[in-house]
Amino acid sequence: MPNSNQSPDAGTPANRTPQSEANGSAASGAASDNGSQTFSGTVTKQGDKYVLKDDSGKTYDIDHQDEVKKFDGKRVRVQGTLDPATNKIMVK
């Protein structure tokens, strides 16, 4: 029988929003089997939208803006798929 005290896996629907990051890892381009990548950086407001700014200063648009705004100014790790045409992370 599974232990009900375990936290959900990062791929479960319960963890679809960015997670506050405890360590200082830089943005990663490592893709998983389903094509998603992990991006690390700080959520900042740029104009009328929130973006993820990595350690190199590169910014990425993020979908799910209503969910992302609560992480404004916080360092996060986001798992998603990058759309190269729009430079937008589609959060998983």
PyMOL commands that set and color helices and strands:
alter all, ss='L'
color gray80, all
select helices_A, chain A and resi 13-15+65-71
alter helices_A, ss='H'
color red, helices_A
select strands_A, chain A and resi 19-20+37-46+49-53+59-62+75-83+88-91
alter strands_A, ss='S'
color yellow, strands_A
deselect
rebuild
show_as cartoon
